Amino acid sequence: MATELLSLDRVNAFYGDSHVLHDVSLRVAPGRLLALLGRNGAGKSTCMHAIVGFLAPRSGTIRVRDREVQGCAPEAICRQGIGFVPQGRRIFPTLSVRENLDVAARRGDGPGRRWTRDDVNAIFPRLKERERQLAGSLSGGEQQMLAVGRALMTSPQVLLLDEPSEGLAPQIVRELGNVLAALKKEISILLVEQNLGLAMKLADDIVLLNTGRVVFCGPREEFEARQPELQRHLGVS
């Protein structure tokens, strides 16, 4: 049986006639954080969208543990243990903080740890303080905390985060980094992040995309050793 919680094998994805992902393969192992890097337009968010079911691959295989999920509905993929924090947060602004968390809570049996509102509040105490406040009135950093907390309420085995530090103040980015460093001890994480310093601080493994193709896949230490030659594939961090 495969040890990876999430794997992509030679995934090809299109927007209309535009070929965006070209034979993309990657593995997310238990207890590890994989950083998916690349310039803007490299295909990172498209890769995320293919995993969570927003975009059906034209070919290739996506597995959660040993189950193929390519082409499945997003809610079915979520039930298999995939949590998603989208770029731009996309919280429900007219619901309270508490309602945002409760609406995402996983019901019934399923794999992995069951996360509760108390668990999320322990990680993000400010959410507890603001639990009856409308989510749309929160600061940007608080909204990002809520987006992460809402994803945890689905009780994922793999957490996908798309540009979580975007638009946040440096202090909030540091706080978020500390949370993710703690979370990866119990949840595998796939992180898309333009902040290279944050990504390198957290990553165990790196996949680097350029125009929808994998140009590097390996442990962070190997990436760091080869970074001078790989720098041309990276955007400004």
MDAnalysis code that builds the backbone (N, CA, C; Angstrom):
import MDAnalysis as mda
import numpy as np

u = mda.Universe.empty(711, n_residues=237, atom_resindex=np.repeat(np.arange(237), 3), trajectory=True)
u.add_TopologyAttr("name", ["N", "CA", "C"] * 237)
u.add_TopologyAttr("resid", np.arange(1, 238))
u.add_TopologyAttr("resname", ["MET", "ALA", "THR", "GLU", "LEU", "LEU", "SER", "LEU", "ASP", "ARG", "VAL", "ASN", "ALA", "PHE", "TYR", "GLY", "ASP", "SER", "HIS", "VAL", "LEU", "HIS", "ASP", "VAL", "SER", "LEU", "ARG", "VAL", "ALA", "PRO", "GLY", "ARG", "LEU", "LEU", "ALA", "LEU", "LEU", "GLY", "ARG", "ASN", "GLY", "ALA", "GLY", "LYS", "SER", "THR", "CYS", "MET", "HIS", "ALA", "ILE", "VAL", "GLY", "PHE", "LEU", "ALA", "PRO", "ARG", "SER", "GLY", "THR", "ILE", "ARG", "VAL", "ARG", "ASP", "ARG", "GLU", "VAL", "GLN", "GLY", "CYS", "ALA", "PRO", "GLU", "ALA", "ILE", "CYS", "ARG", "GLN", "GLY", "ILE", "GLY", "PHE", "VAL", "PRO", "GLN", "GLY", "ARG", "ARG", "ILE", "PHE", "PRO", "THR", "LEU", "SER", "VAL", "ARG", "GLU", "ASN", "LEU", "ASP", "VAL", "ALA", "ALA", "ARG", "ARG", "GLY", "ASP", "GLY", "PRO", "GLY", "ARG", "ARG", "TRP", "THR", "ARG", "ASP", "ASP", "VAL", "ASN", "ALA", "ILE", "PHE", "PRO", "ARG", "LEU", "LYS", "GLU", "ARG", "GLU", "ARG", "GLN", "LEU", "ALA", "GLY", "SER", "LEU", "SER", "GLY", "GLY", "GLU", "GLN", "GLN", "MET", "LEU", "ALA", "VAL", "GLY", "ARG", "ALA", "LEU", "MET", "THR", "SER", "PRO", "GLN", "VAL", "LEU", "LEU", "LEU", "ASP", "GLU", "PRO", "SER", "GLU", "GLY", "LEU", "ALA", "PRO", "GLN", "ILE", "VAL", "ARG", "GLU", "LEU", "GLY", "ASN", "VAL", "LEU", "ALA", "ALA", "LEU", "LYS", "LYS", "GLU", "ILE", "SER", "ILE", "LEU", "LEU", "VAL", "GLU", "GLN", "ASN", "LEU", "GLY", "LEU", "ALA", "MET", "LYS", "LEU", "ALA", "ASP", "ASP", "ILE", "VAL", "LEU", "LEU", "ASN", "THR", "GLY", "ARG", "VAL", "VAL", "PHE", "CYS", "GLY", "PRO", "ARG", "GLU", "GLU", "PHE", "GLU", "ALA", "ARG", "GLN", "PRO", "GLU", "LEU", "GLN", "ARG", "HIS", "LEU", "GLY", "VAL", "SER"])
u.atoms.positions = np.array([
    [0.844, -1.189, 0.000],
    [0.000, 0.000, 0.000],
    [0.886, 1.248, 0.000],
    [0.488, 2.233, -0.750],
    [1.277, 3.456, -0.855],
    [1.342, 4.157, 0.500],
    [2.523, 4.729, 0.819],
    [2.680, 5.464, 2.074],
    [2.246, 6.911, 1.935],
    [2.118, 7.415, 0.702],
    [1.740, 8.810, 0.511],
    [0.268, 9.013, 0.856],
    [-0.023, 10.130, 1.500],
    [-1.413, 10.490, 1.733],
    [-2.033, 11.096, 0.487],
    [-1.217, 11.806, -0.292],
    [-1.690, 12.455, -1.519],
    [-0.640, 12.256, -2.594],
    [-1.064, 11.874, -3.780],
    [-0.111, 11.727, -4.882],
    [-0.757, 12.145, -6.191],
    [0.046, 12.776, -7.028],
    [-0.333, 13.097, -8.401],
    [0.633, 12.379, -9.322],
    [0.087, 11.721, -10.342],
    [0.912, 10.999, -11.303],
    [0.577, 11.465, -12.710],
    [1.523, 12.173, -13.334],
    [1.440, 12.600, -14.732],
    [0.089, 13.269, -15.031],
    [-0.228, 14.267, -14.208],
    [-1.494, 14.982, -14.357],
    [-1.367, 16.061, -15.435],
    [-2.316, 16.052, -16.358],
    [-2.426, 17.082, -17.381],
    [-3.773, 17.784, -17.218],
    [-3.745, 19.114, -17.199],
    [-4.972, 19.879, -17.021],
    [-4.999, 21.035, -18.008],
    [-6.212, 21.387, -18.417],
    [-6.419, 22.408, -19.439],
    [-7.453, 23.410, -18.953],
    [-7.285, 24.673, -19.376],
    [-8.358, 25.658, -19.345],
    [-8.758, 25.893, -20.793],
    [-9.883, 25.336, -21.205],
    [-10.236, 25.406, -22.618],
    [-9.211, 24.662, -23.444],
    [-8.623, 25.355, -24.399],
    [-7.583, 24.742, -25.233],
    [-6.186, 24.982, -24.686],
    [-6.074, 25.697, -23.572],
    [-4.767, 26.029, -23.007],
    [-4.290, 24.913, -22.082],
    [-3.162, 24.342, -22.429],
    [-2.570, 23.246, -21.662],
    [-1.781, 23.853, -20.508],
    [-2.286, 23.685, -19.260],
    [-1.721, 24.399, -18.112],
    [-0.800, 23.517, -17.274],
    [-1.176, 22.273, -17.033],
    [-0.318, 21.348, -16.293],
    [0.144, 20.246, -17.234],
    [1.459, 20.003, -17.234],
    [2.070, 19.052, -18.160],
    [2.708, 17.904, -17.369],
    [2.030, 16.767, -17.295],
    [2.591, 15.574, -16.642],
    [3.133, 15.873, -15.247],
    [2.349, 16.567, -14.440],
    [2.791, 16.936, -13.089],
    [2.650, 15.743, -12.154],
    [3.733, 15.419, -11.465],
    [3.733, 14.365, -10.456],
    [4.314, 14.915, -9.161],
    [3.709, 14.539, -8.045],
    [4.236, 14.916, -6.730],
    [3.670, 13.972, -5.686],
    [4.300, 13.983, -4.503],
    [3.892, 13.126, -3.398],
    [3.908, 13.942, -2.113],
    [2.861, 13.784, -1.303],
    [2.824, 14.374, 0.030],
    [2.790, 13.222, 1.028],
    [3.858, 13.087, 1.796],
    [3.994, 11.971, 2.732],
    [3.447, 12.350, 4.102],
    [3.100, 11.373, 4.918],
    [2.584, 11.671, 6.254],
    [3.570, 12.493, 7.082],
    [3.047, 13.507, 7.761],
    [3.851, 14.302, 8.666],
    [4.858, 15.222, 8.008],
    [4.691, 15.507, 6.712],
    [5.636, 16.368, 6.013],
    [4.913, 17.524, 5.334],
    [5.639, 18.596, 5.129],
    [5.108, 19.757, 4.406],
    [5.840, 19.880, 3.083],
    [5.081, 19.847, 2.014],
    [5.620, 20.032, 0.667],
    [5.275, 21.433, 0.195],
    [6.289, 22.209, -0.156],
    [6.081, 23.555, -0.691],
    [6.094, 23.488, -2.210],
    [5.042, 24.006, -2.823],
    [4.907, 24.046, -4.278],
    [5.250, 25.465, -4.719],
    [6.391, 25.607, -5.380],
    [6.937, 26.920, -5.700],
    [6.923, 27.163, -7.205],
    [7.100, 28.429, -7.565],
    [7.169, 28.815, -8.968],
    [6.702, 30.243, -9.159],
    [6.999, 30.782, -10.326],
    [6.576, 32.142, -10.645],
    [5.055, 32.226, -10.740],
    [4.542, 33.441, -10.743],
    [3.121, 33.633, -11.027],
    [2.802, 33.040, -12.396],
    [1.717, 32.289, -12.471],
    [1.342, 31.660, -13.734],
    [2.024, 30.340, -14.012],
    [2.788, 29.828, -13.036],
    [3.513, 28.575, -13.258],
    [2.610, 27.354, -13.205],
    [1.400, 27.514, -12.628],
    [0.471, 26.395, -12.548],
    [0.217, 25.908, -11.136],
    [0.677, 26.651, -10.141],
    [0.553, 26.195, -8.749],
    [-0.909, 26.132, -8.299],
    [-1.647, 27.220, -8.498],
    [-3.049, 27.222, -8.090],
    [-3.865, 26.240, -8.929],
    [-3.520, 26.093, -10.192],
    [-4.207, 25.113, -11.032],
    [-4.014, 23.709, -10.490],
    [-2.816, 23.427, -10.002],
    [-2.547, 22.132, -9.395],
    [-3.442, 21.922, -8.172],
    [-3.550, 22.956, -7.337],
    [-4.439, 22.879, -6.177],
    [-5.882, 22.626, -6.609],
    [-6.330, 23.360, -7.619],
    [-7.713, 23.233, -8.074],
    [-7.997, 21.847, -8.635],
    [-7.002, 21.245, -9.273],
    [-7.178, 19.881, -9.780],
    [-7.305, 18.894, -8.623],
    [-6.525, 19.100, -7.574],
    [-6.567, 18.182, -6.432],
    [-7.923, 18.231, -5.742],
    [-8.442, 19.449, -5.525],
    [-9.686, 19.580, -4.733],
    [-10.943, 19.436, -5.578],
    [-10.800, 19.238, -6.881],
    [-11.957, 18.954, -7.715],
    [-12.585, 20.148, -8.395],
    [-11.941, 21.311, -8.327],
    [-12.460, 22.486, -9.031],
    [-12.193, 22.404, -10.528],
    [-11.182, 21.618, -10.908],
    [-10.807, 21.457, -12.312],
    [-10.499, 19.987, -12.547],
    [-11.216, 19.370, -13.462],
    [-10.993, 17.950, -13.750],
    [-9.782, 17.786, -14.663],
    [-8.789, 16.991, -14.284],
    [-7.649, 16.755, -15.176],
    [-8.082, 16.073, -16.467],
    [-7.368, 16.378, -17.543],
    [-7.631, 15.711, -18.816],
    [-7.066, 14.281, -18.791],
    [-5.964, 14.100, -18.076],
    [-5.368, 12.769, -17.938],
    [-4.500, 12.755, -16.684],
    [-4.083, 11.563, -16.296],
    [-3.288, 11.406, -15.086],
    [-4.139, 10.964, -13.913],
    [-3.478, 10.696, -12.800],
    [-4.131, 10.131, -11.625],
    [-3.841, 10.984, -10.391],
    [-4.882, 11.236, -9.605],
    [-4.748, 11.886, -8.303],
    [-5.292, 10.912, -7.268],
    [-4.476, 10.565, -6.291],
    [-4.888, 9.623, -5.256],
    [-4.815, 10.274, -3.881],
    [-5.829, 10.014, -3.081],
    [-5.804, 10.317, -1.657],
    [-5.697, 8.974, -0.957],
    [-4.550, 8.737, -0.312],
    [-4.175, 7.401, 0.140],
    [-4.185, 6.481, -1.078],
    [-5.014, 5.475, -1.108],
    [-4.997, 4.563, -2.259],
    [-6.235, 4.709, -3.124],
    [-6.990, 5.809, -2.938],
    [-8.226, 5.990, -3.703],
    [-8.052, 7.063, -4.763],
    [-8.413, 6.749, -5.999],
    [-8.355, 7.739, -7.064],
    [-9.511, 8.725, -6.915],
    [-9.197, 10.041, -7.021],
    [-10.231, 11.064, -6.823],
    [-10.335, 12.027, -7.998],
    [-9.507, 11.871, -9.027],
    [-9.592, 12.799, -10.152],
    [-10.990, 12.737, -10.766],
    [-11.571, 13.903, -10.977],
    [-12.907, 13.973, -11.536],
    [-14.030, 13.879, -10.524],
    [-13.705, 13.612, -9.256],
    [-14.743, 13.555, -8.220],
    [-15.189, 14.967, -7.843],
    [-16.371, 15.069, -7.254],
    [-16.875, 16.356, -6.790],
    [-16.053, 16.844, -5.605],
    [-15.910, 18.172, -5.444],
    [-15.113, 18.708, -4.337],
    [-15.537, 18.183, -2.968],
    [-16.842, 18.066, -2.725],
    [-17.282, 17.603, -1.407],
    [-16.871, 16.159, -1.155],
    [-16.831, 15.343, -2.202],
    [-16.390, 13.955, -2.054],
    [-14.898, 13.902, -1.746],
    [-14.123, 14.754, -2.384],
    [-12.680, 14.804, -2.130],
    [-12.420, 15.303, -0.711],
    [-13.186, 16.281, -0.270],
    [-13.065, 16.768, 1.103],
    [-13.317, 15.637, 2.092],
    [-14.319, 14.816, 1.841],
    [-14.639, 13.713, 2.746],
    [-13.532, 12.667, 2.796],
    [-12.711, 12.627, 1.765],
    [-11.582, 11.696, 1.759],
    [-10.400, 12.203, 2.591],
    [-10.501, 13.445, 3.080],
    [-9.452, 13.946, 3.978],
    [-8.607, 15.066, 3.415],
    [-9.132, 15.808, 2.444],
    [-8.415, 16.949, 1.868],
    [-9.085, 18.241, 2.337],
    [-8.332, 19.090, 3.032],
    [-8.802, 20.414, 3.434],
    [-8.142, 21.471, 2.584],
    [-8.849, 22.558, 2.307],
    [-8.351, 23.570, 1.362],
    [-8.560, 24.967, 1.922],
    [-7.475, 25.745, 1.939],
    [-7.520, 27.169, 2.279],
    [-7.222, 27.930, 0.991],
    [-8.235, 28.470, 0.328],
    [-8.015, 29.073, -0.993],
    [-7.320, 30.420, -0.915],
    [-6.731, 30.821, -2.010],
    [-6.168, 32.160, -2.104],
    [-7.299, 33.182, -1.953],
    [-7.053, 34.218, -1.159],
    [-8.087, 35.220, -0.928],
    [-9.039, 34.862, 0.195],
    [-8.799, 33.734, 0.871],
    [-9.508, 33.311, 2.101],
    [-10.919, 32.838, 1.856],
    [-11.771, 33.640, 1.219],
    [-13.144, 33.249, 0.862],
    [-13.959, 32.756, 2.062],
    [-13.806, 33.445, 3.184],
    [-14.682, 33.157, 4.315],
    [-16.088, 33.670, 3.998],
    [-17.057, 33.294, 4.821],
    [-18.429, 33.751, 4.629],
    [-18.623, 35.035, 5.437],
    [-18.603, 36.198, 4.789],
    [-18.529, 37.469, 5.524],
    [-19.757, 37.792, 6.348],
    [-20.929, 37.284, 5.961],
    [-22.162, 37.626, 6.678],
    [-22.490, 36.611, 7.773],
    [-21.637, 35.594, 7.962],
    [-21.778, 34.666, 9.074],
    [-20.801, 35.041, 10.178],
    [-21.117, 34.666, 11.392],
    [-20.203, 34.921, 12.500],
    [-18.996, 33.993, 12.396],
    [-17.980, 34.301, 13.184],
    [-16.803, 33.438, 13.230],
    [-17.212, 32.019, 13.611],
    [-18.021, 31.908, 14.636],
    [-18.463, 30.590, 15.084],
    [-19.242, 29.871, 13.990],
    [-20.115, 30.568, 13.303],
    [-20.902, 29.934, 12.236],
    [-20.013, 29.483, 11.083],
    [-18.979, 30.264, 10.751],
    [-18.043, 29.858, 9.707],
    [-17.378, 28.531, 10.051],
    [-17.044, 28.351, 11.321],
    [-16.420, 27.098, 11.743],
    [-17.430, 25.955, 11.766],
    [-18.600, 26.230, 12.312],
    [-19.583, 25.158, 12.470],
    [-20.078, 24.633, 11.119],
    [-20.192, 25.520, 10.129],
    [-20.728, 25.084, 8.838],
    [-19.773, 24.121, 8.130],
    [-18.478, 24.156, 8.520],
    [-17.488, 23.291, 7.874],
    [-17.255, 22.001, 8.636],
    [-17.835, 21.856, 9.820],
    [-17.538, 20.703, 10.662],
    [-17.905, 19.399, 9.974],
    [-16.992, 18.455, 10.013],
    [-17.242, 17.157, 9.387],
    [-18.225, 16.363, 10.226],
    [-19.151, 15.755, 9.558],
    [-20.161, 14.933, 10.233],
    [-20.017, 13.485, 9.795],
    [-20.270, 12.592, 10.707],
    [-20.156, 11.178, 10.383],
    [-18.738, 10.672, 10.529],
    [-18.545, 9.403, 10.186],
    [-17.237, 8.776, 10.319],
    [-16.360, 9.122, 9.131],
    [-15.069, 9.015, 9.334],
    [-14.129, 9.275, 8.260],
    [-12.716, 9.105, 8.776],
    [-11.720, 9.195, 7.884],
    [-10.344, 8.961, 8.297],
    [-9.796, 10.129, 9.102],
    [-8.810, 9.826, 9.950],
    [-8.058, 10.887, 10.605],
    [-8.714, 11.446, 11.853],
    [-8.013, 12.385, 12.439],
    [-8.463, 13.037, 13.661],
    [-9.709, 13.886, 13.412],
    [-10.592, 13.919, 14.380],
    [-11.780, 14.776, 14.310],
    [-11.469, 16.106, 15.010],
    [-11.473, 17.198, 14.260],
    [-11.205, 18.526, 14.812],
    [-12.500, 19.169, 15.289],
    [-12.408, 19.856, 16.431],
    [-13.558, 20.557, 16.999],
    [-13.287, 22.059, 17.036],
    [-14.352, 22.815, 17.319],
    [-14.196, 24.254, 17.461],
    [-13.230, 24.589, 18.602],
    [-13.268, 23.812, 19.667],
    [-12.341, 24.048, 20.779],
    [-10.888, 23.859, 20.335],
    [-10.642, 22.867, 19.478],
    [-9.283, 22.663, 18.961],
    [-8.810, 23.883, 18.172],
    [-9.686, 24.398, 17.306],
    [-9.334, 25.559, 16.487],
    [-9.108, 26.781, 17.373],
    [-9.964, 26.975, 18.368],
    [-9.822, 28.123, 19.255],
    [-8.542, 28.050, 20.086],
    [-8.086, 26.833, 20.365],
    [-6.828, 26.687, 21.092],
    [-5.641, 27.135, 20.245],
    [-5.729, 26.904, 18.948],
    [-4.664, 27.335, 18.040],
    [-4.750, 28.829, 17.764],
    [-5.972, 29.330, 17.600],
    [-6.203, 30.744, 17.277],
    [-7.102, 31.366, 18.350],
    [-6.547, 31.756, 19.499],
    [-7.374, 32.306, 20.584],
    [-8.193, 33.524, 20.163],
    [-7.701, 34.281, 19.184],
    [-8.453, 35.462, 18.755],
    [-9.794, 35.093, 18.125],
    [-9.882, 33.921, 17.555],
    [-11.162, 33.484, 16.998],
    [-12.175, 33.235, 18.111],
    [-11.713, 32.717, 19.228],
    [-12.607, 32.536, 20.367],
    [-13.109, 33.891, 20.865],
    [-12.199, 34.873, 20.937],
    [-12.572, 36.206, 21.410],
    [-13.605, 36.862, 20.495],
    [-13.590, 36.508, 19.217],
    [-14.453, 37.155, 18.225],
    [-15.513, 36.201, 17.666],
    [-15.855, 35.153, 18.416],
    [-16.681, 34.098, 17.837],
    [-18.069, 34.576, 17.420],
    [-18.583, 35.646, 18.006],
    [-19.910, 36.141, 17.623],
    [-19.833, 37.341, 16.674],
    [-18.621, 37.711, 16.295],
    [-18.422, 38.833, 15.373],
    [-18.597, 38.348, 13.931],
    [-19.158, 39.225, 13.080],
    [-19.280, 38.855, 11.667],
    [-17.893, 38.712, 11.052],
    [-17.716, 37.649, 10.289],
    [-16.401, 37.358, 9.733],
    [-15.905, 38.467, 8.808],
    [-16.842, 39.134, 8.120],
    [-16.442, 40.195, 7.209],
    [-15.856, 41.408, 7.895],
    [-16.053, 41.528, 9.205],
    [-15.517, 42.678, 9.945],
    [-14.157, 42.405, 10.566],
    [-13.624, 41.199, 10.383],
    [-12.316, 40.851, 10.925],
    [-11.200, 41.506, 10.129],
    [-10.040, 41.639, 10.746],
    [-8.850, 42.089, 10.023],
    [-8.417, 41.007, 9.039],
    [-7.519, 41.371, 8.127],
    [-7.040, 40.393, 7.153],
    [-6.377, 39.199, 7.808],
    [-5.570, 39.460, 8.838],
    [-4.913, 38.357, 9.526],
    [-5.895, 37.446, 10.228],
    [-6.918, 38.041, 10.847],
    [-7.936, 37.244, 11.522],
    [-8.755, 36.435, 10.524],
    [-9.027, 37.006, 9.366],
    [-9.744, 36.254, 8.340],
    [-8.929, 35.058, 7.864],
    [-7.605, 35.235, 7.771],
    [-6.779, 34.101, 7.367],
    [-6.776, 33.022, 8.444],
    [-6.728, 33.421, 9.713],
    [-6.842, 32.447, 10.794],
    [-8.152, 31.673, 10.675],
    [-9.230, 32.397, 10.378],
    [-10.537, 31.762, 10.243],
    [-10.556, 30.811, 9.055],
    [-9.934, 31.201, 7.959],
    [-9.893, 30.322, 6.782],
    [-9.158, 29.024, 7.092],
    [-8.046, 29.125, 7.824],
    [-7.316, 27.918, 8.215],
    [-8.152, 27.099, 9.185],
    [-8.759, 27.789, 10.174],
    [-9.589, 27.080, 11.141],
    [-10.757, 26.379, 10.500],
    [-11.390, 27.033, 9.530],
    [-12.521, 26.420, 8.834],
    [-12.083, 25.157, 8.096],
    [-10.901, 25.198, 7.471],
    [-10.394, 24.005, 6.782],
    [-10.105, 22.885, 7.776],
    [-9.585, 23.227, 8.952],
    [-9.313, 22.205, 9.956],
    [-10.601, 21.543, 10.444],
    [-11.703, 22.286, 10.441],
    [-12.979, 21.726, 10.897],
    [-13.475, 20.603, 9.991],
    [-12.924, 20.502, 8.784],
    [-13.269, 19.379, 7.909],
    [-12.481, 18.121, 8.282],
    [-11.612, 18.249, 9.309],
    [-10.794, 17.134, 9.813],
    [-9.942, 16.501, 8.718],
    [-9.095, 17.323, 8.078],
    [-8.305, 16.797, 6.953],
    [-7.114, 15.971, 7.409],
    [-6.677, 15.086, 6.531],
    [-5.380, 14.436, 6.693],
    [-4.297, 15.195, 5.926],
    [-4.700, 15.878, 4.866],
    [-3.795, 16.737, 4.109],
    [-4.436, 18.111, 3.999],
    [-3.699, 19.138, 4.383],
    [-4.185, 20.509, 4.329],
    [-3.493, 21.240, 3.188],
    [-4.274, 21.794, 2.245],
    [-3.760, 22.567, 1.122],
    [-3.940, 24.046, 1.415],
    [-2.873, 24.826, 1.284],
    [-2.933, 26.264, 1.516],
    [-2.382, 26.994, 0.305],
    [-3.191, 27.892, -0.259],
    [-2.826, 28.627, -1.467],
    [-2.516, 30.076, -1.097],
    [-1.244, 30.424, -1.061],
    [-0.765, 31.777, -0.752],
    [-1.322, 32.304, 0.575],
    [-1.123, 31.589, 1.684],
    [-1.724, 32.028, 2.949],
    [-1.155, 33.323, 3.509],
    [0.078, 33.699, 3.132],
    [0.670, 34.921, 3.689],
    [0.366, 36.166, 2.863],
    [-0.347, 36.007, 1.752],
    [-0.592, 37.125, 0.837],
    [-1.332, 38.270, 1.549],
    [-0.765, 39.466, 1.505],
    [-1.401, 40.654, 2.038],
    [-1.353, 40.795, 3.544],
    [-0.608, 39.940, 4.226],
    [-0.566, 39.986, 5.680],
    [0.661, 40.756, 6.178],
    [0.525, 41.384, 7.335],
    [1.633, 42.092, 7.967],
    [2.696, 41.094, 8.405],
    [3.963, 41.521, 8.459],
    [5.049, 40.589, 8.817],
    [4.827, 39.856, 10.137],
    [4.291, 40.535, 11.147],
    [4.061, 39.867, 12.429],
    [3.031, 38.753, 12.294],
    [1.994, 38.997, 11.504],
    [0.972, 37.963, 11.303],
    [1.546, 36.799, 10.501],
    [2.413, 37.097, 9.543],
    [3.063, 36.028, 8.771],
    [3.896, 35.149, 9.702],
    [4.603, 35.766, 10.647],
    [5.390, 34.975, 11.602],
    [4.481, 34.093, 12.459],
    [3.368, 34.656, 12.920],
    [2.421, 33.869, 13.716],
    [1.873, 32.699, 12.903],
    [1.521, 32.966, 11.649],
    [1.000, 31.911, 10.780],
    [2.051, 30.824, 10.572],
    [3.292, 31.233, 10.378],
    [4.375, 30.264, 10.209],
    [4.533, 29.367, 11.419],
    [4.407, 29.948, 12.606],
    [4.510, 29.144, 13.834],
    [3.371, 28.137, 13.926],
    [2.163, 28.569, 13.534],
    [1.015, 27.658, 13.555],
    [1.225, 26.504, 12.584],
    [1.682, 26.813, 11.374],
    [1.879, 25.756, 10.378],
    [2.995, 24.805, 10.788],
    [4.042, 25.340, 11.432],
    [5.125, 24.484, 11.914],
    [4.609, 23.491, 12.949],
    [3.677, 23.933, 13.798],
    [3.082, 23.028, 14.787],
    [2.116, 22.057, 14.133],
    [1.322, 22.545, 13.176],
    [0.312, 21.695, 12.537],
    [0.940, 20.543, 11.757],
    [2.081, 20.792, 11.132],
    [2.629, 19.749, 10.258],
    [3.121, 18.537, 11.044],
    [3.155, 18.652, 12.372],
    [3.502, 17.490, 13.181],
    [2.372, 16.473, 13.206],
    [1.145, 16.892, 12.881],
    [0.023, 15.965, 12.907],
    [-0.800, 15.938, 11.627],
    [-0.581, 16.908, 10.717],
    [-1.293, 16.937, 9.444],
    [-0.276, 17.178, 8.335],
    [-0.342, 16.406, 7.277],
    [0.498, 16.690, 6.120],
    [-0.013, 17.959, 5.430],
    [0.893, 18.740, 4.859],
    [0.529, 20.040, 4.295],
    [1.143, 20.197, 2.906],
    [0.322, 20.710, 1.985],
    [0.792, 21.146, 0.668],
    [0.623, 22.655, 0.624],
    [1.733, 23.379, 0.508],
    [1.751, 24.833, 0.634],
    [2.189, 25.484, -0.670],
    [1.324, 26.353, -1.208],
    [1.718, 27.247, -2.302],
    [2.024, 28.601, -1.673],
    [3.218, 29.115, -1.915],
    [3.622, 30.328, -1.212],
    [4.673, 31.102, -2.007],
    [4.398, 32.405, -2.234],
    [5.366, 33.270, -2.909],
    [6.439, 33.783, -1.955],
    [6.149, 33.786, -0.652],
    [7.126, 34.212, 0.346],
    [8.135, 33.076, 0.519],
    [9.262, 33.185, -0.182],
    [10.223, 32.091, -0.207],
    [10.810, 31.839, 1.173],
    [11.020, 32.905, 1.956],
    [11.567, 32.723, 3.298],
    [10.659, 31.872, 4.158],
    [9.353, 32.142, 4.110],
    [8.394, 31.348, 4.878],
    [8.361, 29.917, 4.376],
    [8.325, 29.743, 3.075],
    [8.268, 28.398, 2.504],
    [9.493, 27.570, 2.894],
    [10.667, 28.174, 2.837],
    [11.884, 27.432, 3.149],
    [11.984, 27.126, 4.638],
    [11.435, 27.991, 5.463],
    [11.432, 27.736, 6.908],
    [10.586, 26.513, 7.240],
    [9.507, 26.312, 6.508],
    [8.539, 25.272, 6.852],
    [8.734, 23.967, 6.085],
    [9.258, 24.031, 4.874],
    [9.194, 22.890, 3.960],
    [10.111, 21.745, 4.364],
    [9.612, 20.537, 4.202],
    [10.443, 19.335, 4.230],
    [10.838, 18.945, 2.811],
    [9.902, 19.153, 1.885],
    [10.114, 18.800, 0.480],
    [9.695, 19.973, -0.401],
    [10.261, 20.027, -1.600],
    [9.991, 21.118, -2.542],
    [9.635, 20.534, -3.901],
    [8.587, 21.084, -4.518],
    [8.328, 20.871, -5.944],
    [8.319, 22.249, -6.591],
    [9.095, 22.411, -7.639],
    [9.209, 23.687, -8.349],
    [8.606, 23.533, -9.736],
    [7.638, 24.404, -10.052],
    [6.987, 24.389, -11.356],
    [7.462, 25.554, -12.208],
    [7.542, 25.317, -13.500],
    [7.784, 26.382, -14.478],
    [6.911, 26.075, -15.693],
    [6.020, 26.999, -16.005],
    [5.053, 26.844, -17.104],
    [4.365, 25.475, -17.071],
    [3.932, 25.082, -15.869],
    [3.161, 23.867, -15.718],
    [3.940, 22.578, -15.731],
    [5.264, 22.670, -15.676],
    [6.104, 21.481, -15.679],
    [6.961, 21.441, -14.415],
    [7.168, 20.251, -13.881],
    [8.023, 20.089, -12.717],
    [9.482, 20.193, -13.150],
    [10.202, 21.162, -12.579],
    [11.627, 21.316, -12.898],
    [12.511, 20.917, -11.728],
    [11.909, 20.715, -10.564],
    [12.641, 20.170, -9.417],
    [11.647, 19.488, -8.500],
    [12.055, 18.352, -7.933],
    [11.266, 17.644, -6.935],
    [12.244, 16.940, -6.005],
    [12.203, 17.303, -4.732],
    [13.135, 16.683, -3.813],
    [13.096, 17.322, -2.441],
    [13.948, 16.875, -1.535],
    [13.974, 17.443, -0.184],
    [14.486, 18.883, -0.189],
    [14.100, 19.622, 0.839],
    [14.497, 21.026, 0.922],
    [16.016, 21.193, 0.874],
    [16.750, 20.289, 1.515],
    [18.199, 20.423, 1.554],
    [18.811, 20.370, 0.154],
    [18.280, 19.502, -0.686],
    [18.782, 19.424, -2.064],
    [18.418, 20.682, -2.834],
    [17.206, 21.183, -2.611],
    [16.804, 22.434, -3.268],
    [17.723, 23.571, -2.867],
    [18.027, 23.685, -1.584],
    [18.907, 24.756, -1.119],
    [20.286, 24.642, -1.752],
    [20.789, 23.428, -1.899],
    [22.098, 23.240, -2.508],
    [22.099, 23.647, -3.980],
    [20.951, 23.496, -4.648],
    [20.856, 23.807, -6.071],
    [20.177, 25.149, -6.346],
    [19.894, 25.898, -5.297],
    [19.103, 27.124, -5.470],
    [19.699, 28.117, -6.456],
    [21.027, 28.308, -6.499],
    [21.548, 29.256, -7.499],
    [21.147, 28.919, -8.933],
    [21.158, 27.635, -9.285],
    [20.783, 27.267, -10.660],
    [19.267, 27.256, -10.862],
    [18.513, 27.085, -9.765],
    [17.062, 27.024, -9.864],
    [16.391, 28.383, -9.697],
    [17.159, 29.380, -9.298],
    [16.587, 30.691, -8.985],
    [15.823, 31.299, -10.161],
    [16.246, 31.010, -11.373],
    [15.598, 31.601, -12.547],
    [14.156, 31.139, -12.705],
    [13.790, 30.028, -12.042],
    [12.422, 29.537, -12.117],
    [11.508, 30.154, -11.060],
    [12.095, 30.957, -10.172],
    [11.334, 31.499, -9.055],
    [10.911, 32.925, -9.314],
    [9.774, 33.319, -8.741],
    [9.368, 34.709, -8.760],
    [10.071, 35.471, -7.656],
    [9.797, 36.761, -7.580],
    [10.378, 37.588, -6.532],
    [9.677, 37.275, -5.241],
    [10.435, 37.039, -4.179],
    [9.842, 36.731, -2.878],
    [9.996, 37.921, -1.934],
])
